[in-house]
Amino acid sequence: MLTQKMGNNNSETSIHMHGMLPVRSADAGPSNSPEDPLNWPVWKKNVQILMVAFHSMVATFMGAGIIPAFDAMAEEYNVTVQEASYLTSIQILVLGLTPFIWKPITCVYGRYHVSLFSVLGSMVCNIGGARCTTYGTQMATRVLTAILISPPTGIGSGVITELCEPGERAQKLGWWTLMTTLGIPAGPFIMGFVAKHIGFEWIYWIYVMINFVQFVAYILLGEETIYVPGNTGDDKRSFVRKLIPRRIDPRPLKPRKFIESVFLYRHPRILIAVIAQSIVFCYANTAITVEMPAAFGKRFHFDAEQIGVQYIAVIIGSLIGEQVSGPMSDWFMEARRKENEFFHPADRLWLSYIGFATVIAGLLTWGIQLDNTTSWNVTPCIGVAIASFGNQILTTILISFAVDSYKDQSTDIGVFSNFVRHVYGFIGPFYFPSMFKRLNMGGAAGIMCAIIGVCALVPVVALQVVTHRRR
């Protein structure tokens, strides 16, 4: 099915990959049914978006939160610190892979019940994590937790696209990308205090409490956001019926559905945007986060709490960056639409250059200043904040561009982007230590900036030039 996009004789199209449900096009407008999510009150839409955004944050929060406790866990489980770090690395990989499984399952049974099962299952696994006494069993609980908590990291973009009008799409996608990004630095920042003062086992008990709060919130406030024309919605008239899982798509679940999102690589606009965002995220977020204990802890003899405090720079930079990438992006696109009398997704890429410039400047500041100081000062953290500012801009802008270009594949774009970002990020910790050791922090930062320039910035510029020529 081809869905012609808005434009002045534009031939841009969005090719719909046959999904599991006969849902409407992303920009088809609301139906007359009160069960249609587009007809919900604004507060109700925002609650669903915030819950899926927070759920995504929890997924990354749980993976990164144990970073300050690597030393304590290595001693407890009689392993090396490097082996303890694999407890986070494996979660990064799993978070990238398992949304492929959850996406078709949500199409059959709905997002609401999958979310309920996700947080309940994660809570049980975290109880197990708090009671583990060996490295092997802890590794098993971390893998299972990552599998169970991962659904929103892939399907979040679909939820938001279906609940939002085009004029506010980047802002709301920004909520989701920001929360997902903030989970990474917020985990070590908060859990550094926990690991030092009450023991790393309490990290897992706090995870249990978070999952329980999520479960209650989904029961009281959650709703199914997939709308199938023709459904009566009888299950929503009763609170008890709402909690009972039911099949919303009677068609068989074929194996191809589990890998369908990978086929988005055939669309250059999606592929380039996703690869560029993944490369930038790896070096401007993952590398900084994973290497923080080595970069600051060993160099300045910081304990878990002091290392955790350094992550404030990532949080501040990301929060400020989202104010530019979300509301400003939507304002810029609306201004361009009024000027040109049509909406062109490639216009959004103009703001990405702010992100590229600040990411490169921030990484170089971080690396060079760490090499040039023998006692702690704030300048490396300023570089981290600048890099995080640019990373958040690029994350929101590039994902919004991909979704604007192929709106009917918004969920698949989320799954595909999540897969590429996490797999590329998973590889990083295996070569980061040797790269930083051989090249020092400044040299390694220069290499990372060069990779960003050649493999991310240049393709985005080429994509924008080609796209504008085809108008």
Secondary structure, 3 states (H helix, E strand, C coil): CEEECCCCCCCCEEECCCCCCCCCCCCCCCCCCCCCHHHCCHHHHHHHHHHHHHHHHHHHHHHHCCHHHHHHHHHHHCCCHHHHHHHHHHHHHHHHHCHHHHHHHHHHHCHHHHHHHHHHHHHHHHHHHHHCCCHHHHHHHHHHHHHHHCHHHHHHHHHHHHHCCHHHHHHHHHHHHHHHHHHHHHHHHHHHHHHHHCCCHHHHHHHHHHHHHHHHHHHHHCCCCCCCCCCCCHHHCCHHHHHCCCCCCCCCCCHHHHCHHHHHHHCHHHHHHHHHHHHHHHHHHHHHHHHHHHHHHHHHCCCHHHHHHCCHHHHHHHHHHHHHHHHHHHHHHHHHHHHHCCCCHHHHHHHHHHHHHHHHHHHHHHHHHHHCCCCCCCHHHHHHHHHHHHHHHHHHHHHHHHHHHCHHHHHHHHHHHHHHHHHHHHHHHHHHHHHHHHHHHHHHHHHHHHHHHHHHHHHHHHHHHHHHHCC
